[in-house]
Amino acid sequence: MLALKPVEFVVSRLPDTDKAKAKAIMKYPLGHVRERVLKEGELSETIVDVAIEEYRKFMVLLALGNRNLAMCSKEVDEIWHNHILFTRDYAQFCQSIFGSFVHHMPATSAQPVSQASVDRFYSAYETIFGQVSPIWNAQYFPCLLKGACGGIPQGCGDCGGTCVSEEQKKADK
């Protein structure tokens, strides 16, 4: 099993140009996004900070040159949607990090998320950050969405919730 790597460790091992982008992403102020998400009741206080941290990691993956990555978390996607609503701030963030605007392409029935883009996301995430955070599989951890396990479940049953079994996860794939 892959271990979850601390972000600081990951960033410290990147080449200097990538390191500067990753540090800028990880330090970028997103308090206004957090406030809006909580005000609108879109995520619980328990999960919002995890979702913001994972949004930052997703952006780091993009900054490292990974392209066509699926957004595999409704919670992280909610952070992205809310960041985009602050249009000037989001445009400035994109310009300062990526040199251009990073467009969000939501899945539709005409253009669903491809399995290849899902696979690219998980491969890139595991390569850079190690074990994938449970928030990227939140549909399998209903307790995560309810905040019963403090936002970071360690596996089915640890929080006393009713998580989906490993067998069900495999059947869903």
Backbone as ProteinMPNN parsed JSONL, in Angstrom:
{"seq_chain_A": "MLALKPVEFVVSRLPDTDKAKAKAIMKYPLGHVRERVLKEGELSETIVDVAIEEYRKFMVLLALGNRNLAMCSKEVDEIWHNHILFTRDYAQFCQSIFGSFVHHMPATSAQPVSQASVDRFYSAYETIFGQVSPIWNAQYFPCLLKGACGGIPQGCGDCGGTCVSEEQKKADK", "coords_chain_A": {"N_chain_A": [[0.844, -1.181, 0.0], [0.528, 2.235, -0.794], [2.029, 4.99, 0.856], [0.753, 7.938, 2.45], [2.112, 10.938, 1.556], [3.624, 13.709, 3.173], [2.797, 17.004, 2.133], [4.774, 18.986, 2.172], [7.111, 17.481, 2.046], [6.875, 16.342, -0.492], [6.886, 18.643, -2.128], [9.426, 19.64, -1.554], [11.073, 17.925, -2.954], [10.802, 18.427, -5.609], [11.852, 19.704, -8.856], [13.398, 22.988, -9.078], [11.846, 24.963, -10.571], [9.311, 23.784, -10.678], [8.923, 23.475, -7.976], [8.615, 26.104, -7.051], [6.144, 26.815, -8.23], [4.449, 24.89, -7.035], [4.708, 25.558, -4.306], [3.612, 28.127, -4.381], [0.958, 27.529, -5.057], [0.175, 25.975, -2.844], [0.309, 27.864, -0.837], [-1.462, 29.792, -1.582], [-3.981, 32.117, -0.819], [-7.115, 30.992, 0.151], [-9.225, 31.549, 1.753], [-11.554, 33.054, 1.314], [-12.931, 31.449, -0.461], [-13.37, 29.196, 1.108], [-15.011, 30.349, 3.069], [-17.303, 31.021, 1.533], [-18.178, 28.491, 0.629], [-18.854, 27.267, 3.053], [-20.818, 29.079, 3.958], [-22.806, 28.746, 2.041], [-23.517, 26.198, 2.605], [-22.544, 24.022, 1.254], [-20.525, 22.211, 1.789], [-19.502, 20.466, 4.754], [-18.094, 21.809, 7.782], [-16.231, 20.055, 8.707], [-15.226, 18.737, 6.455], [-14.466, 20.666, 4.576], [-11.852, 21.822, 4.754], [-10.195, 19.68, 4.133], [-11.03, 19.235, 1.522], [-10.194, 21.628, 0.312], [-7.405, 21.418, 0.621], [-6.971, 19.185, -1.008], [-7.858, 20.185, -3.447], [-5.858, 22.033, -3.909], [-3.74, 20.222, -4.283], [-4.618, 18.963, -6.627], [-4.383, 21.099, -8.388], [-1.623, 21.42, -8.254], [-0.823, 19.071, -9.547], [-1.694, 19.699, -12.141], [-0.057, 21.923, -12.593], [2.376, 20.677, -12.734], [2.38, 19.692, -15.225], [0.637, 17.687, -15.918], [-2.087, 16.639, -17.832], [-5.54, 16.668, -18.947], [-6.86, 15.46, -16.742], [-9.161, 13.69, -14.807], [-11.697, 15.03, -12.693], [-12.254, 13.665, -9.795], [-13.689, 13.894, -7.465], [-16.521, 15.017, -5.889], [-16.558, 16.819, -3.815], [-14.066, 18.159, -3.876], [-14.334, 19.241, -6.392], [-16.387, 21.005, -5.867], [-15.038, 22.959, -4.431], [-13.398, 23.936, -6.486], [-15.371, 24.932, -8.267], [-16.402, 27.008, -6.68], [-14.142, 28.602, -6.345], [-13.769, 29.492, -8.956], [-15.986, 31.167, -9.176], [-15.162, 33.51, -7.991], [-14.154, 35.455, -9.992], [-12.111, 37.332, -10.859], [-10.087, 36.84, -8.985], [-9.64, 34.07, -9.396], [-8.808, 34.108, -12.09], [-6.449, 35.606, -11.815], [-4.991, 33.918, -10.119], [-4.675, 31.675, -11.836], [-3.216, 32.867, -13.944], [-0.873, 33.679, -12.616], [0.219, 31.235, -11.767], [-0.004, 29.311, -13.858], [0.277, 30.714, -16.184], [-1.749, 31.108, -17.916], [-5.344, 30.955, -18.281], [-7.0, 28.379, -16.535], [-9.224, 26.224, -17.667], [-12.365, 24.816, -16.719], [-13.9, 21.851, -17.38], [-16.807, 20.493, -17.146], [-18.293, 17.24, -16.796], [-20.633, 15.901, -19.097], [-23.615, 14.443, -20.506], [-23.145, 14.291, -23.19], [-20.423, 14.546, -23.274], [-18.92, 12.627, -21.416], [-16.895, 11.823, -18.494], [-13.862, 10.306, -19.222], [-12.557, 6.987, -18.826], [-9.848, 6.84, -19.178], [-8.98, 9.419, -18.448], [-9.598, 9.383, -15.757], [-7.909, 7.312, -14.906], [-5.448, 8.537, -15.514], [-5.502, 10.628, -13.67], [-5.452, 9.257, -11.129], [-3.025, 7.865, -11.375], [-1.135, 9.972, -11.669], [-1.563, 11.325, -9.225], [-0.855, 9.355, -7.289], [1.819, 8.964, -7.986], [2.999, 11.427, -7.367], [1.972, 12.258, -4.8], [1.557, 9.953, -3.307], [-0.411, 7.638, -1.46], [-3.822, 7.832, -2.306], [-6.003, 10.27, -1.123], [-8.909, 9.659, 0.874], [-11.017, 11.368, 0.169], [-11.157, 11.487, -2.543], [-12.537, 9.313, -3.185], [-15.025, 9.563, -2.075], [-17.666, 8.711, -2.399], [-17.616, 6.155, -1.559], [-17.322, 6.335, 1.104], [-19.552, 7.144, 3.058], [-19.613, 8.161, 5.616], [-17.629, 10.053, 5.625], [-18.709, 12.227, 4.274], [-20.636, 12.962, 6.066], [-19.133, 13.783, 8.137], [-18.469, 12.18, 10.26], [-16.097, 10.881, 10.782], [-14.132, 12.708, 11.149], [-13.179, 13.62, 8.76], [-11.09, 12.171, 7.633], [-11.221, 9.128, 6.94], [-9.945, 5.976, 7.928], [-10.437, 3.558, 6.895], [-12.975, 1.15, 6.097], [-15.469, 1.03, 8.547], [-13.969, 2.083, 10.667], [-14.92, 4.416, 11.815], [-17.271, 3.762, 12.834], [-19.262, 4.059, 11.071], [-21.12, 3.278, 8.065], [-19.466, 2.25, 5.814], [-18.772, 1.456, 2.392], [-17.954, -1.774, 1.282], [-14.737, -3.25, 0.344], [-15.16, -5.09, -1.682], [-17.48, -4.095, -2.901], [-16.497, -1.692, -3.907], [-14.759, -2.65, -5.896], [-16.622, -3.933, -7.537], [-18.029, -1.755, -8.478], [-16.29, -0.605, -10.241]], "CA_chain_A": [[0.0, 0.0, 0.0], [1.263, 3.485, -0.846], [1.87, 5.838, 2.035], [0.4, 9.322, 2.205], [3.312, 11.745, 1.749], [3.344, 15.099, 3.537], [2.945, 17.901, 0.985], [6.061, 19.665, 2.266], [8.103, 16.518, 1.57], [6.703, 16.24, -1.941], [7.322, 19.902, -2.733], [10.875, 19.785, -1.381], [11.778, 17.039, -3.874], [10.538, 18.835, -6.988], [12.818, 20.646, -9.453], [13.175, 24.348, -8.584], [10.745, 25.671, -11.231], [8.078, 23.145, -10.212], [8.826, 23.737, -6.534], [8.072, 27.457, -6.878], [4.708, 26.764, -8.554], [3.756, 24.104, -6.009], [4.657, 26.362, -3.081], [2.652, 29.216, -4.591], [-0.387, 26.939, -4.986], [-0.111, 25.528, -1.479], [0.192, 29.037, 0.038], [-2.414, 30.753, -2.121], [-5.095, 32.292, 0.129], [-8.433, 30.546, -0.301], [-10.18, 31.759, 2.841], [-12.809, 33.546, 0.758], [-13.601, 30.284, -1.049], [-13.82, 28.412, 2.266], [-16.142, 31.067, 3.68], [-18.479, 30.9, 0.672], [-18.627, 27.093, 0.644], [-19.526, 27.044, 4.333], [-22.027, 29.918, 3.995], [-23.813, 28.149, 1.166], [-23.83, 24.865, 3.114], [-22.189, 23.041, 0.227], [-19.714, 21.192, 2.465], [-19.462, 20.653, 6.199], [-16.85, 22.355, 8.336], [-15.312, 18.926, 8.856], [-14.644, 18.296, 5.19], [-14.062, 21.759, 3.693], [-10.402, 22.023, 4.734], [-9.637, 18.553, 3.385], [-11.339, 19.484, 0.108], [-9.313, 22.708, -0.148], [-6.053, 20.85, 0.494], [-6.935, 18.306, -2.18], [-7.963, 21.075, -4.615], [-4.495, 22.538, -4.114], [-2.955, 19.124, -4.857], [-5.053, 18.805, -8.01], [-3.762, 22.188, -9.139], [-0.192, 21.096, -8.358], [-0.695, 18.084, -10.624], [-1.797, 20.433, -13.405], [1.139, 22.766, -12.717], [3.5, 19.792, -13.078], [2.256, 19.32, -16.635], [-0.363, 16.644, -16.152], [-3.224, 17.183, -18.581], [-6.723, 15.824, -19.126], [-7.102, 14.694, -15.521], [-10.554, 13.711, -14.342], [-11.993, 15.508, -11.342], [-12.878, 12.455, -9.242], [-14.273, 14.16, -6.151], [-17.545, 16.066, -5.896], [-16.206, 17.786, -2.782], [-12.976, 18.975, -4.405], [-14.928, 19.973, -7.505], [-17.158, 22.104, -5.269], [-14.062, 24.012, -4.138], [-13.016, 24.52, -7.77], [-16.505, 25.743, -8.735], [-16.498, 28.222, -5.877], [-12.99, 29.46, -6.661], [-14.06, 30.105, -10.262], [-16.974, 32.236, -8.979], [-14.383, 34.716, -7.701], [-13.565, 35.459, -11.339], [-10.828, 38.056, -10.925], [-9.106, 36.112, -8.178], [-9.313, 32.813, -10.084], [-8.021, 34.444, -13.282], [-5.113, 36.017, -11.346], [-4.363, 32.679, -9.648], [-4.277, 30.9, -13.017], [-2.162, 33.592, -14.667], [0.375, 33.673, -11.84], [0.747, 29.881, -11.633], [0.02, 28.554, -15.113], [0.54, 31.585, -17.318], [-2.998, 31.245, -18.67], [-6.548, 30.538, -17.578], [-7.259, 26.937, -16.501], [-10.648, 26.031, -17.871], [-13.016, 23.676, -16.08], [-14.796, 21.209, -18.339], [-17.614, 19.499, -16.431], [-18.799, 16.102, -17.564], [-22.024, 15.972, -19.54], [-23.987, 13.206, -21.191], [-22.503, 14.325, -24.504], [-18.985, 14.415, -23.08], [-18.689, 12.085, -20.072], [-15.507, 11.639, -18.069], [-13.313, 9.059, -19.766], [-11.797, 6.153, -17.896], [-8.433, 7.189, -19.351], [-8.689, 10.61, -17.649], [-9.637, 8.927, -14.36], [-6.663, 6.573, -14.687], [-4.344, 9.515, -15.501], [-5.537, 11.337, -12.388], [-4.973, 8.4, -10.034], [-1.605, 7.585, -11.595], [-0.377, 11.185, -11.35], [-1.679, 11.59, -7.791], [-0.047, 8.376, -6.556], [3.232, 9.212, -8.287], [3.467, 12.634, -6.681], [1.561, 12.391, -3.396], [1.414, 8.669, -2.614], [-1.77, 7.11, -1.293], [-4.899, 8.772, -2.642], [-6.85, 10.642, 0.006], [-10.271, 9.125, 0.758], [-11.972, 12.311, -0.406], [-11.262, 11.201, -3.975], [-13.445, 8.171, -3.277], [-15.993, 9.841, -1.01], [-18.909, 7.961, -2.565], [-17.447, 4.888, -0.845], [-17.204, 6.627, 2.524], [-20.623, 8.074, 3.415], [-19.303, 8.81, 6.891], [-16.79, 11.203, 5.316], [-19.59, 13.327, 3.912], [-21.376, 13.352, 7.273], [-18.18, 14.303, 9.103], [-18.405, 11.294, 11.431], [-14.744, 10.369, 11.037], [-13.199, 13.82, 11.181], [-12.722, 13.962, 7.428], [-10.071, 11.278, 7.116], [-11.452, 7.748, 7.373], [-8.799, 5.093, 7.737], [-10.918, 2.339, 6.268], [-14.364, 0.867, 6.432], [-15.802, 0.628, 9.908], [-13.169, 2.732, 11.695], [-15.631, 5.501, 12.473], [-18.565, 3.26, 13.252], [-20.219, 4.323, 9.997], [-21.427, 2.15, 7.189], [-18.715, 2.412, 4.577], [-18.933, 0.417, 1.386], [-16.875, -2.761, 1.366], [-13.763, -3.33, -0.753], [-15.79, -5.853, -2.764], [-18.384, -3.196, -3.609], [-15.671, -0.765, -4.675], [-14.296, -3.361, -7.091], [-17.791, -4.18, -8.385], [-18.417, -0.476, -9.075], [-15.302, -0.203, -11.266]], "C_chain_A": [[0.89, 1.245, 0.0], [1.008, 4.285, 0.42], [1.495, 7.252, 1.601], [1.629, 10.162, 2.534], [2.925, 13.152, 2.176], [3.64, 16.012, 2.346], [4.307, 18.591, 0.999], [7.182, 18.77, 1.743], [8.056, 16.433, 0.052], [7.269, 17.476, -2.618], [8.839, 20.026, -2.657], [11.677, 18.955, -2.38], [11.578, 17.395, -5.347], [11.687, 19.681, -7.531], [12.431, 22.075, -9.081], [11.997, 25.062, -9.246], [9.4, 25.102, -10.796], [7.844, 23.436, -8.737], [8.195, 25.11, -6.289], [6.579, 27.484, -7.168], [3.936, 26.035, -7.471], [3.635, 24.888, -4.705], [3.637, 27.487, -3.207], [1.215, 28.698, -4.5], [-0.74, 26.603, -3.544], [-0.297, 26.708, -0.515], [-0.891, 30.008, -0.409], [-3.614, 30.881, -1.18], [-6.444, 31.914, -0.485], [-9.485, 30.678, 0.794], [-11.538, 32.233, 2.354], [-13.623, 32.411, 0.136], [-14.18, 29.424, 0.079], [-15.07, 29.047, 2.881], [-17.415, 30.897, 2.843], [-19.045, 29.484, 0.696], [-19.385, 26.796, 1.933], [-20.834, 27.828, 4.416], [-23.155, 29.303, 3.179], [-24.214, 26.748, 1.617], [-23.487, 23.749, 2.146], [-21.329, 21.903, 0.77], [-19.731, 21.492, 3.956], [-18.116, 21.23, 6.615], [-15.793, 21.261, 8.448], [-14.568, 18.622, 7.565], [-14.063, 19.429, 4.356], [-12.548, 21.936, 3.633], [-9.679, 20.892, 3.999], [-9.851, 18.783, 1.891], [-10.448, 20.588, -0.461], [-7.893, 22.191, -0.33], [-5.946, 19.975, -0.752], [-7.115, 19.09, -3.487], [-6.576, 21.628, -4.937], [-3.624, 21.45, -4.767], [-3.323, 18.878, -6.312], [-4.404, 19.878, -8.878], [-2.254, 21.979, -9.274], [0.024, 20.077, -9.475], [-0.779, 18.763, -11.989], [-0.544, 21.272, -13.647], [2.379, 21.947, -13.101], [3.401, 19.262, -14.503], [1.299, 18.2, -16.93], [-1.577, 17.284, -16.817], [-4.337, 16.162, -18.684], [-6.93, 14.886, -17.938], [-8.567, 14.806, -15.14], [-10.619, 14.319, -12.953], [-12.843, 14.417, -10.712], [-13.49, 12.651, -7.865], [-15.278, 15.292, -6.254], [-17.178, 17.179, -4.919], [-15.094, 18.715, -3.263], [-13.481, 19.822, -5.573], [-15.737, 21.164, -6.996], [-16.23, 23.269, -4.92], [-13.667, 24.718, -5.436], [-14.131, 25.421, -8.303], [-16.577, 27.067, -7.978], [-15.32, 29.154, -6.105], [-13.25, 30.194, -7.976], [-15.062, 31.262, -10.122], [-16.323, 33.57, -8.592], [-13.518, 34.962, -8.941], [-12.221, 36.162, -11.421], [-9.737, 37.307, -10.165], [-8.681, 34.817, -8.875], [-8.46, 33.08, -11.32], [-6.598, 34.842, -12.885], [-4.325, 34.807, -10.845], [-3.83, 31.878, -10.843], [-3.123, 31.566, -13.748], [-0.834, 33.501, -13.927], [1.011, 32.286, -11.759], [0.99, 29.23, -12.993], [0.368, 29.394, -16.339], [-0.664, 31.777, -18.219], [-4.142, 30.699, -17.82], [-6.7, 29.013, -17.655], [-8.774, 26.76, -16.565], [-11.138, 24.769, -17.171], [-14.02, 23.117, -17.076], [-15.617, 20.142, -17.62], [-18.097, 18.394, -17.365], [-20.261, 16.343, -17.923], [-22.359, 14.641, -20.193], [-23.341, 13.144, -22.572], [-20.993, 14.144, -24.409], [-18.7, 13.925, -21.657], [-17.193, 11.987, -19.761], [-15.014, 10.299, -18.606], [-12.56, 8.287, -18.692], [-10.315, 6.48, -17.983], [-8.072, 8.413, -18.509], [-8.733, 10.3, -16.157], [-8.33, 8.216, -14.025], [-5.464, 7.519, -14.625], [-4.309, 10.256, -14.171], [-4.933, 10.474, -11.28], [-3.487, 8.087, -10.171], [-0.744, 8.793, -11.214], [-0.385, 11.459, -9.848], [-0.772, 10.644, -7.001], [1.441, 8.579, -6.786], [3.775, 10.375, -7.476], [3.19, 12.599, -5.182], [1.45, 11.08, -2.632], [-0.042, 8.245, -2.56], [-2.81, 8.186, -1.542], [-5.764, 9.018, -1.407], [-8.26, 10.084, -0.193], [-11.278, 10.082, 0.139], [-12.141, 12.081, -1.909], [-12.144, 9.99, -4.232], [-14.597, 8.343, -2.289], [-17.3, 9.081, -1.171], [-18.832, 6.617, -1.842], [-17.371, 5.078, 0.661], [-18.305, 7.601, 2.935], [-20.367, 8.788, 4.732], [-18.441, 10.048, 6.677], [-17.662, 12.417, 5.038], [-20.372, 13.831, 5.115], [-20.448, 13.918, 8.34], [-17.986, 13.411, 10.31], [-16.984, 10.861, 11.763], [-13.711, 11.49, 10.983], [-12.604, 14.143, 9.82], [-11.684, 13.042, 6.836], [-10.331, 9.855, 7.602], [-10.226, 6.897, 7.069], [-9.191, 3.784, 7.078], [-12.314, 2.051, 6.76], [-14.512, 0.43, 7.886], [-15.052, 1.362, 10.993], [-13.925, 3.811, 12.463], [-16.984, 5.031, 13.01], [-19.648, 3.496, 12.216], [-20.449, 3.079, 9.155], [-20.762, 2.353, 5.838], [-18.957, 1.224, 3.655], [-17.726, -0.507, 1.441], [-15.933, -2.679, 0.178], [-14.363, -4.066, -1.947], [-16.727, -4.962, -3.59], [-17.617, -2.198, -4.451], [-15.23, -1.409, -5.974], [-15.447, -3.605, -8.065], [-18.225, -2.916, -9.115], [-17.496, -0.06, -10.203], [-15.572, -0.834, -12.554]], "O_chain_A": [[1.891, 1.296, 0.715], [-0.088, 4.258, 0.98], [1.875, 7.703, 0.521], [2.136, 10.111, 3.654], [2.0, 13.735, 1.611], [4.625, 15.81, 1.636], [4.926, 18.761, -0.051], [8.097, 19.247, 1.072], [9.096, 16.45, -0.607], [8.042, 17.371, -3.57], [9.467, 20.478, -3.615], [12.845, 19.254, -2.628], [12.128, 16.733, -6.228], [12.416, 20.306, -6.761], [11.264, 22.347, -8.799], [11.216, 25.711, -8.55], [8.452, 25.855, -10.569], [6.707, 23.62, -8.303], [7.339, 25.256, -5.417], [5.82, 28.112, -6.428], [2.885, 26.503, -7.032], [2.58, 24.884, -4.072], [2.891, 27.771, -2.27], [0.352, 29.363, -3.927], [-1.837, 26.916, -3.081], [-0.978, 26.576, 0.502], [-1.206, 30.954, 0.314], [-4.202, 29.874, -0.785], [-6.848, 32.457, -1.513], [-10.511, 29.998, 0.765], [-12.566, 31.856, 2.918], [-14.853, 32.413, 0.199], [-15.328, 28.984, 0.014], [-16.052, 28.364, 3.173], [-18.489, 30.655, 3.394], [-20.26, 29.302, 0.774], [-20.433, 26.15, 1.909], [-21.844, 27.305, 4.888], [-24.318, 29.337, 3.583], [-25.152, 26.169, 1.069], [-24.064, 22.663, 2.205], [-21.392, 20.776, 0.279], [-19.948, 22.632, 4.368], [-17.131, 21.142, 5.882], [-14.599, 21.523, 8.299], [-13.386, 18.28, 7.6], [-13.227, 19.167, 3.491], [-12.009, 22.178, 2.553], [-8.675, 21.122, 3.326], [-8.946, 18.549, 1.089], [-9.997, 20.489, -1.603], [-7.247, 22.496, -1.332], [-4.944, 20.022, -1.466], [-6.579, 18.693, -4.521], [-6.174, 21.682, -6.099], [-2.864, 21.732, -5.693], [-2.451, 18.615, -7.141], [-3.932, 19.592, -9.978], [-1.673, 22.325, -10.303], [0.96, 20.212, -10.263], [-0.014, 18.431, -12.894], [-0.031, 21.327, -14.765], [3.31, 22.466, -13.716], [4.242, 18.475, -14.938], [1.158, 17.795, -18.084], [-2.033, 18.349, -16.401], [-4.121, 14.96, -18.531], [-7.145, 13.685, -18.104], [-9.14, 15.896, -15.152], [-9.711, 14.144, -12.14], [-14.016, 14.261, -11.054], [-13.779, 11.676, -7.171], [-14.931, 16.401, -6.66], [-17.459, 18.35, -5.175], [-15.176, 19.929, -3.075], [-13.097, 20.982, -5.718], [-15.763, 22.216, -7.635], [-16.596, 24.431, -5.095], [-13.607, 25.947, -5.486], [-13.869, 26.542, -8.74], [-16.788, 28.121, -8.578], [-15.482, 30.373, -6.062], [-12.975, 31.389, -8.086], [-14.988, 32.233, -10.874], [-16.887, 34.635, -8.847], [-12.313, 34.709, -8.935], [-11.282, 35.623, -12.006], [-8.613, 37.163, -10.644], [-7.491, 34.507, -8.935], [-7.495, 32.359, -11.574], [-5.642, 34.452, -13.555], [-3.13, 34.685, -11.115], [-2.673, 31.457, -10.851], [-2.159, 30.901, -14.129], [0.21, 33.274, -14.539], [2.236, 32.181, -11.688], [2.057, 28.67, -13.243], [0.709, 28.861, -17.394], [-0.599, 32.534, -19.188], [-3.928, 30.07, -16.784], [-6.544, 28.428, -18.727], [-9.498, 27.105, -15.631], [-10.409, 23.785, -17.052], [-14.892, 23.841, -17.558], [-15.169, 19.002, -17.498], [-18.28, 18.603, -18.564], [-21.021, 16.917, -17.143], [-21.477, 13.808, -20.406], [-23.027, 12.06, -23.065], [-20.358, 13.653, -25.343], [-18.29, 14.705, -20.797], [-16.349, 12.06, -20.655], [-15.685, 9.278, -18.454], [-11.998, 8.872, -17.767], [-9.601, 6.408, -16.983], [-6.992, 8.459, -17.919], [-7.986, 10.892, -15.379], [-7.718, 8.482, -12.99], [-4.57, 7.342, -13.797], [-3.239, 10.489, -13.608], [-4.017, 10.904, -10.579], [-2.77, 8.051, -9.171], [0.259, 8.648, -10.516], [0.649, 11.785, -9.265], [-0.009, 11.086, -6.142], [2.241, 8.385, -5.87], [4.889, 10.31, -6.958], [4.081, 12.882, -4.381], [1.264, 11.098, -1.416], [-0.804, 8.467, -3.5], [-2.693, 9.309, -1.051], [-6.197, 8.079, -0.739], [-8.75, 10.044, -1.321], [-12.304, 9.636, -0.373], [-13.168, 12.449, -2.479], [-12.459, 9.682, -5.381], [-15.087, 7.361, -1.73], [-17.984, 8.828, -0.179], [-19.861, 6.009, -1.547], [-17.357, 4.104, 1.413], [-18.021, 8.781, 3.142], [-20.853, 9.9, 4.94], [-18.512, 10.994, 7.462], [-17.376, 13.514, 5.518], [-20.733, 15.006, 5.172], [-20.912, 14.472, 9.336], [-17.391, 13.841, 11.298], [-16.696, 10.511, 12.907], [-12.525, 11.225, 10.787], [-11.615, 14.872, 9.74], [-11.415, 13.121, 5.638], [-9.721, 9.419, 8.578], [-9.558, 7.097, 6.054], [-8.32, 2.983, 6.739], [-12.776, 2.646, 7.733], [-13.774, -0.424, 8.377], [-15.449, 1.284, 12.155], [-13.612, 4.091, 13.621], [-17.744, 5.818, 13.574], [-20.815, 3.174, 12.444], [-20.021, 1.979, 9.503], [-21.435, 2.6, 4.837], [-19.304, 0.131, 4.101], [-16.598, -0.051, 1.628], [-16.273, -2.115, -0.861], [-14.102, -3.705, -3.095], [-16.765, -5.057, -4.817], [-18.02, -1.883, -5.571], [-15.312, -0.792, -7.036], [-15.268, -3.497, -9.278], [-18.729, -2.985, -10.236], [-17.879, 0.756, -11.042], [-14.841, -0.605, -13.519]]}, "name": "protein", "num_of_chains": 1, "seq": "MLALKPVEFVVSRLPDTDKAKAKAIMKYPLGHVRERVLKEGELSETIVDVAIEEYRKFMVLLALGNRNLAMCSKEVDEIWHNHILFTRDYAQFCQSIFGSFVHHMPATSAQPVSQASVDRFYSAYETIFGQVSPIWNAQYFPCLLKGACGGIPQGCGDCGGTCVSEEQKKADK"}
